[in-house]
Amino acid sequence: MSKVKAFGAQSSDANLEELNIERREITAEDVKIEIDYCGVCHSDIHQVRNDWKNSKYPVVPGHEIIGRVTQVGKNVSNFKEGDLVGVGCMVDSCQECDSCKEDLEQFCENGATLTYNSKDKHLGGHTFGGYAEQIVVDKEFVLKIPENIDAKATAPLLCAGITTYSPLRHWNVKKGDKVGVIGLGGLGHMGVKFAHALGAHVVMITTSPSKSEDAKKLGADEVLISKNEEDMKKQAGSFDFLLNTVPVGHDMNPYIALLKRDATMVLVGAIEPLDPVHGGGLIGGRKRIAGSVIGGIKETQEMLDFCGEHNIVSDIEMIDMQNINEAFDRIVKSDVKYRFVIDMKSLKN
């Protein structure tokens, strides 16, 4: 084992601060990565503050990791020292259940090992994430990062990116489809970029008229203000697909009315109780509400390759590790366009 510097929280009401954690020595199947950048996800805040009532302390967050390989195990042939790589929300799974065999490790029937706050089968205790100098990960959960795109702006692709790419691909969004992206934030801005790159007619659906200009810069063809009942009625029954990125409970009925017959709205943001849905809105058009969460390793690599081909990255604001507590507060206030990324050199100094 080796000790490395990290930033973490000792309790739900504590600020993140510098601390030391242990990383395992590499096994034959492992890749050791020096972390250059780590994205800041709203999930990090939920876990640190124990919003989901399952946190284990100390919490060292971070599951949008970009770095360079510094060492590989003897059985590793697809990575070498110096490679630019990424680690997302998972670092292991059983790799034996039906979901894992179908490259859907995020749905591992025995429970995927998350990058932080999961049971650590190597060292005992729980896993620590990317707010740290380095990490050791099983080779099957390491991703190749295209060298032609901005590495630091690639970090959020490993959560926000795959969270929005996966449902667009699973529900076969294609050229000419009319796609609505509900909510313009860390997830929504990636949804707009991906839907646009897939050739869809993209409509940003937002409560805030002030976001219209940004939405169009990101690739939206038009903007629909959801508070405008007249405009919502004009677009009723016209959408092939809706990507709902709203992170809190809300009334979904107005959005259901936008769907065509047999169309789907997919939730990727609200991991909490939602307002009641009127059954008539679904039954009347054989419409569907579904959910989606990240993607498997194969699909995440596909997404990264797609980003390399189309030069897609996140819109980010860089911060030093020492400013993470302020960044958490700003995320809660929606005061970022659109994701924070930590320059991990600030931790190493």
C-alpha positions in Angstrom: 0.0 0.0 0.0 1.0 3.6 -0.5 -0.2 6.8 1.0 -1.3 9.6 -1.3 -2.6 13.1 -0.7 -6.3 13.6 -1.2 -9.2 15.9 -0.3 -12.2 14.6 1.6 -14.8 15.2 4.3 -14.9 13.6 7.7 -18.6 14.1 8.3 -21.7 15.3 6.6 -21.4 18.8 8.0 -17.6 19.2 7.5 -15.8 21.0 4.8 -13.5 19.0 2.5 -9.9 19.2 3.6 -6.5 17.7 2.8 -5.9 14.2 4.2 -4.0 11.1 3.4 -5.5 7.9 2.0 -4.1 4.5 1.1 -4.0 3.1 -2.4 -3.2 -0.6 -3.1 -0.1 -1.8 -4.9 -0.9 -2.8 -8.4 -1.9 -6.4 -9.1 -1.3 -8.1 -12.4 -4.6 -6.8 -13.7 -4.2 -3.1 -12.6 -3.4 0.3 -14.0 -1.9 3.0 -11.9 -2.8 6.5 -12.9 -1.4 9.9 -11.9 -4.5 12.2 -11.8 -4.3 15.4 -13.8 -7.9 16.6 -13.7 -11.1 15.6 -11.9 -14.5 16.9 -12.6 -16.9 17.9 -9.9 -20.3 16.3 -10.1 -23.5 17.1 -8.1 -23.3 13.5 -6.9 -20.1 14.4 -5.0 -22.0 17.0 -3.0 -24.9 14.6 -2.3 -22.4 11.9 -1.1 -20.3 14.3 1.0 -23.4 15.8 2.7 -25.1 12.3 3.1 -28.2 13.4 1.2 -28.8 9.8 0.2 -28.2 8.4 3.7 -25.5 5.9 2.6 -22.3 7.8 3.0 -19.2 6.3 4.6 -16.6 8.6 6.1 -14.2 9.9 5.3 -15.7 10.6 1.8 -13.1 11.3 -0.9 -15.3 12.1 -4.0 -14.5 12.3 -7.7 -15.6 10.0 -10.5 -14.6 12.1 -13.6 -10.9 11.3 -13.6 -8.4 12.1 -16.3 -4.7 11.3 -16.0 -1.6 9.5 -17.3 -0.7 5.9 -16.8 2.4 5.5 -14.6 2.5 1.7 -14.2 0.7 -1.4 -15.4 0.4 -4.9 -14.1 2.0 -7.9 -15.9 -1.3 -9.0 -17.5 -2.2 -5.5 -18.9 -1.6 -5.3 -22.7 -4.0 -2.5 -23.8 -2.4 0.3 -21.7 1.1 1.5 -21.3 3.0 4.1 -19.4 2.2 7.6 -20.6 -1.2 6.8 -22.0 -4.0 9.4 -21.5 -6.8 7.6 -19.7 -10.0 8.1 -17.8 -11.9 6.6 -15.0 -15.6 7.2 -14.5 -18.2 6.2 -12.0 -17.2 2.5 -11.6 -13.9 0.7 -10.9 -15.1 -2.9 -10.8 -18.1 -5.2 -11.1 -18.6 -9.0 -10.8 -18.1 -9.4 -14.5 -20.1 -12.6 -14.4 -23.8 -11.7 -14.2 -26.0 -11.3 -17.3 -25.7 -7.5 -17.1 -21.9 -7.5 -17.0 -21.8 -10.1 -19.8 -23.9 -7.7 -21.9 -21.5 -4.8 -21.2 -23.9 -3.2 -18.8 -21.7 -3.1 -15.7 -23.7 -0.2 -14.3 -26.5 -2.6 -13.7 -24.3 -5.4 -12.2 -26.7 -7.8 -10.5 -24.1 -8.2 -7.7 -23.5 -4.5 -7.3 -20.9 -2.6 -9.3 -18.0 -1.2 -7.3 -18.3 2.6 -7.5 -15.3 4.8 -7.7 -15.9 6.1 -4.2 -18.0 5.1 -1.2 -18.3 1.5 -2.3 -17.0 -1.6 -0.6 -13.3 -2.0 -1.4 -12.6 -5.6 -2.0 -8.9 -5.2 -2.1 -8.1 -3.1 1.0 -11.4 -3.5 3.0 -13.3 -0.4 4.0 -14.6 1.7 1.2 -13.3 3.1 -2.1 -11.8 6.6 -2.4 -12.3 8.7 -5.6 -10.4 11.1 -7.8 -9.9 14.1 -5.5 -6.5 12.6 -5.0 -3.0 12.4 -6.5 -3.4 9.0 -8.0 -5.6 5.9 -8.3 -5.2 2.2 -9.0 -7.9 0.6 -11.2 -8.6 -2.7 -12.8 -7.7 -2.6 -16.5 -11.3 -3.4 -17.5 -12.5 -0.1 -16.0 -9.9 2.2 -17.5 -10.9 4.2 -20.6 -8.8 5.5 -23.5 -9.1 9.3 -24.0 -8.7 10.7 -27.5 -5.5 12.8 -27.6 -7.1 15.4 -30.0 -9.6 16.9 -27.6 -8.9 19.1 -24.5 -8.1 16.7 -21.7 -9.3 18.9 -18.9 -12.7 19.5 -20.6 -13.0 15.8 -21.2 -13.3 15.0 -17.4 -17.1 15.6 -17.1 -17.7 13.3 -20.1 -17.1 10.4 -17.7 -20.3 11.1 -15.8 -22.3 14.0 -17.4 -21.3 12.9 -20.8 -22.2 9.2 -20.6 -25.4 10.0 -18.6 -26.8 11.9 -21.5 -25.2 9.9 -24.4 -26.4 6.5 -23.2 -30.2 7.2 -23.4 -29.8 9.0 -26.8 -28.2 5.9 -28.2 -30.4 3.4 -26.4 -33.6 5.0 -27.7 -32.0 5.4 -31.2 -32.1 9.1 -31.6 -31.2 9.8 -35.2 -31.0 12.4 -37.9 -34.2 14.3 -38.3 -35.7 13.4 -35.0 -37.2 16.2 -32.9 -35.5 16.0 -29.5 -36.2 18.1 -26.4 -33.6 18.5 -23.7 -35.3 19.6 -20.5 -33.0 21.7 -18.3 -29.8 23.5 -19.2 -27.1 22.6 -16.7 -24.2 20.2 -16.4 -26.3 17.4 -17.9 -28.5 19.4 -20.2 -25.6 21.2 -22.0 -24.1 17.8 -22.9 -27.5 16.5 -24.0 -27.8 19.4 -26.5 -24.3 18.8 -27.9 -24.8 15.1 -28.4 -28.3 15.4 -29.9 -27.1 18.0 -32.3 -24.1 15.9 -33.3 -26.5 12.9 -33.9 -28.3 15.1 -36.4 -31.5 15.7 -34.4 -33.6 18.9 -34.5 -32.8 20.0 -30.9 -35.1 22.0 -28.7 -33.9 23.3 -25.4 -36.8 23.3 -22.9 -36.2 25.6 -20.0 -38.0 27.8 -17.5 -35.4 30.6 -18.0 -35.6 32.8 -21.1 -32.1 34.1 -20.2 -30.7 30.7 -21.2 -31.8 31.0 -24.8 -28.6 32.5 -26.2 -26.4 29.9 -24.5 -28.6 27.0 -25.6 -28.3 28.1 -29.3 -24.5 28.4 -29.0 -24.4 24.9 -27.7 -26.3 23.6 -30.7 -30.0 24.0 -30.0 -32.1 24.8 -33.0 -34.8 26.5 -30.9 -35.7 27.2 -27.3 -39.1 26.4 -25.7 -40.0 28.3 -22.5 -41.9 25.7 -20.4 -43.7 28.4 -18.4 -45.3 29.7 -21.6 -48.5 27.7 -21.8 -49.4 28.9 -25.3 -46.0 27.9 -26.7 -46.2 24.5 -24.9 -49.6 23.9 -26.5 -48.3 24.7 -30.0 -45.6 22.0 -29.6 -47.8 19.4 -28.0 -47.5 15.9 -29.6 -44.5 16.8 -31.7 -41.4 15.4 -30.0 -39.8 12.0 -30.8 -37.8 12.0 -27.6 -37.4 14.0 -24.4 -34.2 13.9 -22.3 -35.2 15.2 -18.8 -32.2 16.4 -16.9 -34.1 18.3 -14.1 -32.3 17.3 -10.9 -35.2 17.7 -8.5 -38.8 16.6 -8.1 -41.1 18.4 -10.6 -44.4 18.2 -12.5 -43.8 16.0 -15.5 -47.3 16.2 -17.0 -46.7 19.3 -19.2 -43.7 17.5 -20.7 -45.6 14.3 -21.3 -48.0 16.4 -23.4 -45.2 17.3 -25.8 -44.5 13.6 -26.8 -45.7 12.1 -30.0 -47.6 8.8 -29.8 -45.3 5.9 -28.8 -42.5 8.4 -27.8 -40.4 8.3 -24.7 -39.2 10.8 -22.0 -36.1 9.6 -20.2 -35.2 10.8 -16.7 -31.5 11.2 -15.9 -31.5 13.9 -13.2 -34.1 13.4 -10.4 -33.1 10.7 -8.0 -35.9 11.5 -5.6 -39.7 11.3 -5.4 -41.5 13.0 -8.3 -44.9 14.7 -8.5 -47.8 12.5 -9.5 -48.2 11.7 -13.1 -51.7 11.7 -14.6 -52.2 8.3 -16.2 -54.3 9.8 -19.0 -51.4 11.6 -20.5 -49.6 8.3 -21.0 -52.5 6.1 -21.9 -53.8 8.5 -24.5 -50.7 8.2 -26.7 -49.1 5.0 -25.6 -46.3 7.2 -24.2 -43.5 6.1 -22.0 -41.5 7.5 -19.1 -38.2 5.7 -18.5 -35.0 6.2 -16.5 -31.3 5.8 -17.4 -28.0 6.0 -15.5 -24.5 6.3 -16.9 -23.5 3.5 -19.3 -21.3 0.4 -19.4 -17.5 0.6 -20.1 -18.0 -0.4 -23.8 -20.6 2.3 -24.4 -18.5 4.9 -22.4 -15.5 4.2 -24.7 -17.9 4.5 -27.7 -19.0 7.9 -26.4 -15.4 9.1 -25.9 -14.5 8.0 -29.4 -17.6 9.9 -30.7 -16.4 13.0 -28.8 -13.0 12.7 -30.5 -14.6 12.4 -33.9 -16.9 15.4 -33.4 -14.7 17.4 -31.1 -17.2 17.4 -28.3 -16.1 18.4 -24.7 -17.8 19.9 -21.7 -18.0 23.7 -21.1 -16.0 24.0 -17.9 -14.6 26.3 -15.3 -11.2 25.3 -13.8 -10.6 25.5 -10.1 -7.8 24.6 -7.7 -8.4 21.8 -5.2 -8.3 24.3 -2.4 -11.4 26.0 -3.7 -13.6 22.9 -3.7 -15.9 24.0 -0.8 -16.7 27.3 -2.6 -17.3 25.3 -5.8 -19.8 23.0 -3.9 -21.7 26.0 -2.7 -21.8 27.5 -6.2 -23.1 24.3 -7.8 -26.0 24.2 -5.3 -26.8 27.8 -6.5 -26.5 26.8 -10.1 -23.6 29.3 -10.4 -21.4 27.5 -13.0 -21.4 27.1 -16.8 -21.5 24.2 -16.8 -19.1 22.0 -14.9 -16.2 22.6 -12.5 -13.0 20.7 -13.1 -10.2 20.5 -10.6 -6.6 21.0 -11.7 -5.0 18.3 -9.5 -1.5 19.9 -9.8 -2.9 22.3 -7.1 -3.0 19.3 -4.7 0.5 18.1 -5.5 2.1 21.5 -4.9 
